[in-house]
Amino acid sequence: MKKQNVSLLILSVTIGIFLFSCDNKANRDRGALEFDSIQINETAHLFGDTAKPACNLVVNLAYASHSDNASLQDSLNQYFLAACLGDSFLHMPPAEAVKKYKERYVSDYRNDLEELYRKEEQEFGDASQRAWYSYYKYVQSHIQYYRKDLLVYRVRYEEYTGGAHGIYMTSFLNLDLRTLTPIRLSDLFADDYKEALTDLLWNQLMADNHVATRQELEDLGYGSTGDLTPSENFYLGRDGITFYYNVYDIAPYVMGAIDITLPYEIMAHLLKDDAKILDSVR
C-alpha cells in the first residue's frame, strides 16, 4: 500500500512538472530576446572648419543583442535597420550600419552645401542665412512592446534641412514573431471594416476633444490636411490599438502628431484575428 502511495505521489509530481513546463513554453516570449542600443552623436562642420555651420546627427538604434534563435535575431535586426536607416543598410551588422550611415550623412551634407556656401560667401563676404546651413537629423528607436509572439518597434525621426522649420515623424512596426511578418490591419479585421472603423475613430476623437460633432472637430483643424481613415501606422498595446497620424496627415503642422486609441472591446464586432496575435496582449 505504501509503495502504491509513493508511486502515485511520484506520478503526480511528474505530471505537475510536465504541465508546468508546457505552460511555460506556451506563455514564454518567443525567441527569449534581449536588446541593446547603439548610440552616436556626431557633429561635422562644412570644410572641417569649426567657424562654419555644421550638421548634427544623433542615432539611437535599438537592436536584438541575443536570442535563443539566431535566425530570428538576424531577421529582426534586418527589419530594425531597414526601419531606422534604410534598405541599403539592412544586411550589415548593426554597429557597422550605424557607422556607415554616419559617414554617408556627413558626406552628403558637405557635398550638397559646401559649393553653395562658398559661392554665397564670395558674393556677400559671409554667407547669409547661416542657420539654414546648420542641418540636423535625429533617428531614435526603441522596443515599445515585446511579449509572447508580438514585438512592436517604434522609430522617431526628426530632420532639419533649412527653411522655416524641421520635420518629424514617428512610425511603428508590429511584427508577428511566428512568421516574421509585419502585421497589417487586414490581418486583424474582418472584410469591409474600414467604414465602421472610421466612424469609431471619429467618435473617439470627439470624446478625446470633448466635442459632440465632427463639424466641431473640423473647426478645430482636424481633417483639414487629409482624411481621417484607419492608418497602417498603428501599434498594438494591452488596452487597444493606437492609430498614429504624423504632422500634416490629418491636421496642420501646428497641431502636431495625433494618436487615437480604440479599446479592443469597442472593436470586438470588427476584429477577425485568425492568427490569434492579439493573444499576446491579453
Salt bridges, closest charged atoms under 4 A:
ASP68 OD2 - ARG28 NH1 3.71
GLU103 OE2 - LYS99 NZ 2.74
GLU115 OE1 - ARG118 NE 3.98
GLU121 OE2 - LYS52 NZ 2.47
ASP126 OD1 - ARG130 NH1 3.31
ASP149 OD1 - ARG30 NE 2.63
ASP149 OD2 - ARG178 NE 3.92
GLU158 OE2 - ARG156 NE 3.41
GLU159 OE2 - LYS137 NZ 3.80
ASP176 OD2 - ARG178 NH2 2.93
ASP199 OD1 - ARG214 NH2 2.75
